[in-house]
Amino acid sequence: MTIDIAGLPADRIVFEPSPLAELGVALHALTEPGHHPGLHGWATATSAALEPDLADRLHEADFLWQNTFSDIFTPFAGVPGDGRTGSCLAEDLDTLDRMDDERFVSAALEFTCCHLYDAGTPSPLVDAASRARARETAAARGPRQSDFTERLLADPGSVRTWIRRLLEDCDAAFFADTWRRVRVPLTADARHKTELLRRKGTAEAVGAVSAAVSLSEDGATVTVDKLTRGRTTATDPEVGPGVTFVPTTFGWPHLVVLHAPGWRPVIQYPVHRPELPVPASVELLRLRMEGLAHPMRMRLCRDLARSPYTTGELAVSLGITPPEVSRHLAVLKKAGLVTTRRRGRYVLHQLDLTVVARLGSDFLEGVLR
């Protein structure tokens, strides 16, 4: 995922928390607890405390945050302005109210894939083909999705009112207390990144967001290492030049990038905590999985998992030549799966059990990122 920031002034790069964006990922964590094992206690307690009516209404709309993160949770990116977020949920919701119906409907129907995200296809409100695709895909998703789509296409205003009331009721039920708790560390993180940007420049600030986010050497492109492709620009005059970085406490392992044409780019990133692992790059995951997929290297790992061995010892054990062993070891070492140390005139190789043990969770975090 790339964002073109060539020529973008540093003061157009914004680091700010957003209560509405945080509510969106909190609702996702409630709906998909398997994605967020570290939030199991919070999700269980919060779900148990919900009033039945609110729980039913959340179920009625969960496709807005369960499988896709609807861009309605980042309205500051979809209206002309400076990309500043609200200081409270009401301010973010007021910004959402200022979004025009065509843009709102396209964002709310992202789950139907009717709005081809990268292509910037017309809104279903004004385009018959998009409208037909929305209805067809929603029907395939289920009756709740189909009913929501029909109501939204027929009367966007009433659905917008219904969604705002739902989110306000979430605020009263649990999110206001949650936001009071998480706002302080989120604000501190955003302030720290802003200070890095001011004192040390864009590369330092962007690099501090995540190991999966980087700035090109020429300072023109922000790249986010994800198992998907997309590109956008931070200099689109339609919504004003700039890019917004939004910290989240609920988001890990997701690293969300808003890159729809005509929207201000947004990167919602998990605030780093010492107990969270550094994300492995997509390329490193590929190297590790390919490295372990070869039958001979699997046999090699069987020996290396038990004890350190020399190349000669491995050749005898596996019944192949030392050069063949060396070629397989080179693949495993490039993937970071094998460590090497010298003892006298001998070079010993051993499987890094910690790295191998993390492979499954690294893969899961990579595909969820």
Disulfide bonds with the S-S distance in Angstrom:
none
